[in-house]
Amino acid sequence: MDQELILEQCLKGKKEAQQALYDQYAATMLGLCYRYTKSYEDAEDVLQDGFIKVFTHLHQYKKDGDLGAWIRRIMVNTAISYLNRHRRYKKEMTVDDISMHPVSDENPEVSLDTKELIETIRKLPAGYQAVFNMIAVDGYPQTEIAELMDMNINTVRSQYSRARSMLIRILKENNRTVIKDYEGTF
Amino acid sequence: MKGPFEENIEQQLKQFSLPPSPQIWQGIEKALHPHRKDMGLIWWWVPLLGLLLAGGGWWAWYHLYDQPALPKTSTVSSISRSNAVPRVTLPEHTTAGGDKSSNSEDRSILPPPEQKGSYQHNPLPAILKLSNTHHNTENKKSVHPDAVYTTKNATPDTMLFPDNEAGSQPDNNRTTNLKDTLKNKNALVVKDKQDQFGQSEYTSQTNKTTGNKTSHQDTLTAVKKISLKKTGISGIWLGTVGTGILQSYNSFPVVTAQQTKTGVSLEAGINYRLLFNSQWMLETGLLYHYLQNKQVTGYDSVNYKFMQETNHASMLYIPVESGYTINPHASSKVHILLGGSAAWIFSEQWATTVKKYATAPTTSFTGAGGPTVSAPAVQGSNNHLLAGIHAGIMYQLHDQFEISLESERTMTAFQKNAISRYYWQQWYLQISKPLNSFFRKSKPAKQQ
């Protein structure tokens, strides 16, 4: 089905169109949700909540934008909301112990495959994991992250730096990095 | 902020995907289409309302008016057919008598079956035969005026006095008297012709046989009354206007919290009431119902966004409700009402505005988040069916005015679009006036 037709039918509440839209984006979005959570089950929960929001807010989608990007944003927002709601994540959302996680400005080249890399990112505390994902992978501006996570923008910067350093340290410990002399640093 | 490390990571992770389990879609589907259960309710209500209507109609048909006592065997169709004058052919000379032993009304006038070729019965449809069976009060036996006797064995005496033994001499006096009686009552006339056996034909002129409890004149009156009922002038038509206030208006399953809601409805139309007896009634009608409301949803805990929606809906509304009169003998009556309703929302205009609190709300509900920023409204229209139940109380003032207060709850979603489904409960006040009360005038006494 043509995407415009799918959207039109979705707005009318047609189940078939909704399923078509879901089928189109579900796998990618589950990958996204998996990056933000600590378990596959949680990722599926986020995906489900996210798609319900997608369908219930579809009338707010402006057709001139990229639908995939719009759905992605909803998924990220839903994931953050999910992390804030659940106690096991909530504790880790505010980790800010500078001594524990020193900042590094290295730019190692990662020699992991995607799955291994994701699993490594998921070892980060939930707050670091979320901030890192939002900045490094999903390209959120810091101001928006601050707004989403109810943080000061400086806290966001700080969290990202520590998340990044922690990730590089883990990668190094596992001998999964190739240090390159990248010019650009954070 | 992004360096080569981030770009390296992004390249690897951006398109990472995992196959979701089928249960996820099932969960989404369940959340998005909860009204499938409601559809079941609709299909329960439709036949239920149909049954109520049919039952009420049937009851009214048979009990609304006092019908004259019709012969037990009569039906409307047989009554109408019985207007045709039945024919009795009496032979001049007969000797045979009826079957004494028979107790059957029709059979009592028949000669014994062993009398060869003595009798021929006019083969009328059973229902017509029954309708034309009249009781003779003199000897409590039946006479079948449609029976056509063509042999000498059948006589007026065997017809009218089947007690006579076969072959015995008829009681001439009795026969003559009865014939005279029938003639005097215009029940029988002697025609100026004879049949092939030389028998005179006697024809029942008016069907007024002696001793009949119900004459055909009465029957015709009954038919006329029933015909009038068919025209639908029975019952009471009421002009009705009303207004309602939304008591609760539940969102489903959008976003998070409950919401504030305000709304008013207006309605006007006519109701039709069937009175079964002094206490029970059934009422239905057709009303135009206008509903307007405004609601504000709970806020999104991440973005502090919330939705404000306004809705204007027009619907055609068919209530079906039964009423019980608490004080049937009082001049001003109090009724208890209980029923259901079906509505077709034929025009529904809604507008959704997404707003956002500038700062985090301090309470779990709207209104505490400081100033808001509004996005442009999203508008749409819709039409669909709706079913509901309602109950209430009605005060009837001297058959002139009625005031009712009822509570209504929609059983099916008042659905605007794919986003929101709502149910409403409202209290509404109706004022009705019998339409015939507008035309009641004292008529001058009819001159004799």
Interface residues (C-beta under 8 A of the other chain):
Chain A: C10 L11 K12 G13 K15 Q18 Q19 Y22 A26 A27 T28 L30 G31 L32 Y34 R35 Y40 A43 E44 L47 Q48 F51 I52 K53 F55 T56 H57 L58 H59 Q60 N77 I80 S81 N84 R85 E106 N107 P108 E109 V110 L112 D113 T114 L117 I118 I121 I135 A136 V137 G139 Q142 E147 L148 D150 Y160 R164 I168 K180 Y182 E183 G184 T185 F186
Chain B: M1 K2 G3 P4 F5 E6 N8 I9 E10 Q12 L13 K14 Q15 F16 S17 L18 P19 P20 S21 Q23 I24 W25 G27 I28 E29 A31 L32 H33 P253 V254 V255 D300 S301 V302 N303 T352 V354 A360 A375 V378 G380 Q415 N417 A418 I419 S420
